[in-house]
Amino acid sequence: MSSPPDRPDLHVIDIFMMSIKCGNCDTYQTIVKFQKGAEKNVYTYECDNEICDPNVTRTLVEVPKHLDNSTRRAEELPYYEKDESPEEGEPSD
């Protein structure tokens, strides 16, 4: 039996299909911030309780832009602050 051909278009990361669990309180963290970068996007997670100090247990997940399948959805969430600088390839006014 032969293996299926490699499909690079299927090699993506959907951040909203992942769970991030805190090693301190053993509960799942909530996404609280999204930042678009030049080469990678950064998703910030924190515990949603009074047990953990976010400065200690905060989790940053960096996703290479070319693999990130979640950007459009993340931009629609309330914690996203749109960068006013033009994106790559976009004309500036």
C-alpha positions as CSV (number, residue, x, y, z in Angstrom):
1,M,0.0,0.0,0.0
2,S,1.4,3.4,-0.9
3,S,1.3,6.4,1.3
4,P,-0.8,9.4,0.3
5,P,1.0,12.3,-1.4
6,D,2.2,15.1,0.8
7,R,-0.4,17.9,0.8
8,P,1.3,21.1,2.0
9,D,-2.0,23.0,1.8
10,L,-3.2,20.8,4.6
11,H,-0.3,21.6,6.9
12,V,-1.9,24.4,9.0
13,I,-2.3,25.2,12.6
14,D,-5.8,26.1,13.9
15,I,-5.2,27.7,17.3
16,F,-8.9,27.4,18.2
17,M,-8.8,23.6,17.9
18,M,-6.0,23.5,20.6
19,S,-6.3,23.5,24.4
20,I,-3.7,25.1,26.6
21,K,-3.6,23.7,30.2
22,C,-1.9,25.4,33.1
23,G,0.8,23.4,34.8
24,N,0.2,25.3,38.1
25,C,-3.6,25.0,38.7
26,D,-4.4,22.2,36.2
27,T,-7.2,24.2,34.5
28,Y,-7.5,25.3,30.8
29,Q,-6.3,28.7,30.0
30,T,-8.3,31.3,28.0
31,I,-7.0,33.2,25.0
32,V,-6.7,36.9,26.0
33,K,-4.6,38.6,23.3
34,F,-3.6,38.2,19.6
35,Q,-0.8,40.0,17.9
36,K,0.1,39.8,14.2
37,G,3.8,39.8,13.5
38,A,5.9,40.0,10.3
39,E,6.7,36.3,10.3
40,K,4.6,34.9,13.1
41,N,1.4,35.5,15.0
42,V,1.4,35.4,18.8
43,Y,-1.6,34.1,20.8
44,T,-1.5,34.9,24.6
45,Y,-3.3,32.6,27.1
46,E,-4.0,33.2,30.8
47,C,-5.8,31.3,33.6
48,D,-9.3,32.6,34.2
49,N,-9.2,32.3,38.0
50,E,-7.9,33.9,41.2
51,I,-5.3,31.1,41.8
52,C,-2.6,31.9,39.2
53,D,-0.7,35.1,38.7
54,P,-0.8,35.9,34.9
55,N,2.8,37.2,35.1
56,V,3.9,33.7,36.2
57,T,1.6,31.4,34.3
58,R,0.9,33.3,31.1
59,T,1.5,31.2,27.9
60,L,2.5,32.6,24.6
61,V,1.9,30.4,21.5
62,E,3.8,31.6,18.4
63,V,2.5,30.3,15.0
64,P,4.4,30.9,11.8
65,K,2.2,33.1,9.6
66,H,2.3,30.8,6.6
67,L,0.8,28.0,8.8
68,D,-1.7,30.0,10.8
69,N,-5.2,29.2,9.8
70,S,-6.8,31.3,12.6
71,T,-5.9,34.9,11.8
72,R,-9.2,36.0,10.4
73,R,-11.2,34.5,13.4
74,A,-8.7,36.0,15.9
75,E,-9.1,39.5,14.4
76,E,-12.9,39.3,15.1
77,L,-12.4,38.8,18.8
78,P,-12.6,41.7,21.3
79,Y,-9.0,41.5,22.6
80,Y,-7.5,42.1,19.1
81,E,-6.1,45.6,18.6
82,K,-5.7,46.3,15.0
83,D,-2.3,47.6,14.0
84,E,-2.7,50.8,11.9
85,S,0.5,50.2,9.9
86,P,-0.1,48.7,6.4
87,E,0.3,45.0,5.9
88,E,2.9,43.6,3.5
89,G,1.9,44.1,-0.1
90,E,-0.9,46.6,0.9
91,P,-0.6,50.1,-0.5
92,S,-0.2,52.9,2.0
93,D,-2.4,56.1,1.8
